[in-house]
Amino acid sequence: MVGRHPRAELAPRDIVVKEMIRVMDKCGSNHVYLDATHIPESHLKIRFPNIISKLRENGLNLKKDLIKVSPAEHYLNGGIKTDYKGKTNIEGLYCCGEAAATGAHGANRLASNSLMEGLVYGWKIYKDIEKKLKQKNTGYENKTIEGINKLLDEAKIKKRKASKFDDKKPDIKTLTSDLKNIMTRKVGILRDAQSLKEAGEFVDFHINSGYLYNKKDKNILEFVNMLTVARLIIKAASLREESRGTHQRNDFPKKDDKNWKKHIILKQNKVYFKDV
């Protein structure tokens, strides 16, 4: 990273990862090397005891060896839209943590703030629920029951439509692996219109397949959830024709504040925007 960014290896994570991907593609490799051999061993032991222990288990020494590293997805920008009390647009449904889009983060996640964000919004949610429990509202309860009954009726209709697929047994393990690979290669750190289109075709094909629905298999349910989140990511990334924070479009490499300084909100098949 020296010569690539003023802070070198301490550059923002999205910049470091993008450079790693470029180097890996150029070299035809699936990793780059982490070199910590120039750092005093006493400092490494204080700052990275768990990493040192894990490397030792695999016969590696952080002070002496070059360590193979590659990018991995471990957090999500955006999520279920909430207000500042953790409430969604569905009455009685709350969300906090990395599953939520509370407004605390922008185009990149603020490092080390995730735990605090979860605690703050978790407390706000608790206080709001406590307040509602003290104000018993029959109308609210009836509205909630009506909503649940509506969901159950919709599920029954979907089950009848999907019944002809009941005998099919999809290879969920392989499909899940395929989805992970496609999302990493086509929708990962560096993406463009064509790669997003190809990933979208895979997701749309399977998410509209009746044999995935009304099943009790946990792996199938998780795969459907993964497809749902993947579709939202692909849709948002396809719409945003610019590069900003962790979102990098090879075909739109520059930030465009004039047209895209705003949030994308997806609800069912509709798209909304909210200015920042």
Residue pairs with C-beta under 8 A, 6 or more apart in sequence:
1 7
1 8
1 9
1 11
1 16
1 19
2 8
4 11
4 15
4 19
5 11
5 15
5 16
9 16
12 108
13 108
13 111
13 246
14 108
14 189
14 245
14 246
14 248
17 71
17 189
18 189
18 190
18 248
20 32
20 69
20 70
20 71
21 71
21 188
21 189
21 190
22 190
23 29
23 32
24 30
24 31
24 32
24 70
30 70
31 68
31 69
31 70
32 68
32 69
32 70
33 66
33 67
33 68
33 69
34 66
34 67
34 68
34 69
35 66
35 67
36 44
36 62
36 63
36 67
37 63
37 64
37 65
37 66
39 63
41 63
44 52
44 62
44 63
45 52
48 62
51 62
52 62
55 61
55 62
55 65
55 67
60 67
71 188
71 189
73 183
73 184
73 188
75 98
75 109
75 114
76 98
76 99
77 105
77 107
77 108
77 109
77 245
77 246
77 247
78 101
78 236
79 95
79 98
79 99
79 100
79 101
80 88
80 95
80 99
80 100
80 101
81 88
81 89
81 100
81 101
81 265
82 88
82 94
82 95
82 96
82 100
82 101
82 102
82 121
84 102
84 103
84 124
85 121
85 124
85 125
85 128
86 94
86 95
86 96
86 100
86 102
86 121
86 122
86 124
86 125
86 128
87 93
87 94
87 125
87 128
88 94
88 95
89 267
90 147
91 140
91 143
91 144
91 147
92 144
94 125
94 128
94 129
96 102
96 117
96 118
96 121
96 122
96 124
96 125
97 114
97 117
97 118
97 121
97 122
98 114
98 118
100 121
101 263
102 117
102 121
104 110
104 113
104 117
105 113
105 117
106 245
106 276
107 244
107 245
107 246
107 247
108 245
108 246
109 246
132 140
155 214
158 213
158 214
159 213
159 214
161 210
162 210
162 211
162 213
162 214
164 210
165 209
165 210
165 211
166 211
168 211
170 209
170 211
170 212
170 220
172 217
172 219
172 220
172 223
173 219
175 206
175 223
176 219
176 222
176 223
176 226
178 202
179 202
179 203
179 206
179 223
179 226
179 227
179 230
182 198
182 199
182 202
183 199
183 230
183 233
185 195
186 195
186 196
186 198
186 199
187 195
187 196
187 199
187 230
187 233
187 234
187 237
189 248
190 248
190 250
191 237
191 248
191 249
191 250
192 249
192 250
192 251
193 238
193 251
196 234
196 237
196 238
197 238
199 230
199 234
200 231
200 234
200 235
200 238
203 227
203 230
203 231
203 234
204 231
206 212
206 227
207 224
207 227
207 228
207 231
212 220
212 223
212 224
212 227
213 224
215 221
232 266
235 266
235 271
236 264
236 266
237 247
237 249
239 264
239 271
240 247
240 249
240 260
240 264
241 249
241 251
241 252
241 256
241 259
241 260
242 249
242 252
242 254
242 255
242 256
242 259
242 260
243 249
243 252
243 253
243 254
243 255
244 255
244 260
261 275
261 276
262 273
262 274
262 275
262 276
263 273
263 274
263 275
263 276
264 271
264 272
264 273
265 271
265 272
265 273
265 274
266 272
